[in-house]
């Protein structure tokens, strides 16, 4: 598809919406985690604590603990819904099921992680696993619509996530449980933000950036 056709059609609007939704969802996830850590009153560090512990209230009577949980939960739910909405626009443009199916599952997983926090077993673990697997696959399969060199960076993000998921026990002694989880999850978050930026770049008419 010629870039001029894109600019002249309603595809440009869909690119804008999908790009903004993905970029902002990645931003909200990252800042939501940081803000949750600020208001987490128990001892917490990135090496020894899972991200999901931000949502699991240790002391129900502690107001700040509840605030931390609310920040994390609502951030994840909102980000998940934004990724789901972006998936619809991306599929409308590119029609690449290989990418949009795992991308949609990523959105469902994120929303589920927020709806079922860490102390709700086994549902939180199930949705977290969906996030890790679907996020890694979506990052890798985004090569279907992304040009070089960014496509290789996204593939690397996906591989890092899936390797950390598959061999996490080997990384825990060095990184800790929290560090290993962050090395698994943050590449997915960076892919979400990067993918959003890429789609916004297409919208602005940058040539040689579209793979349909």
C-alpha angles and dihedrals in degrees: 000000000000116000091233090058090054094050091049096049138067088258087085090061091050090050090052093050096045092045094050093045093052096042093049095043090055090047093049093049093052096044092042091057092047092048092047089054090052093056096039103112099191121079107286136170133167094241100054105026128072117231090239091062086078088073098042108087112221095184113030090196094059109098095199090050089056090047090054090051093048092050093051097042098047092043092055094045092049094045091048092053090048091052090049091052091047090051090059092053093044092051091046089058105035105019093209107151091182088069105026097053094059089039090056091047088052089057092049090048094051092049090047092051088057095042092048108038126201097280093056103090131226098000098065092052092049094052092043089054089051089053094050097045098038092042093053093047093046091052092051096044092048085085083085090075104020126082129219138312094020093049090065092050090052091048089052090051091053094047092050091052095048094044091051089048094049098042101027094132090063093054098044096078089058103031101026123232092286095046093048091051092049091050086053099045106034096062086058091050091049089050091053091052093042093049090052091051091049093052091049088052090055089049091057090057101254105169125233093023102104129090112182 
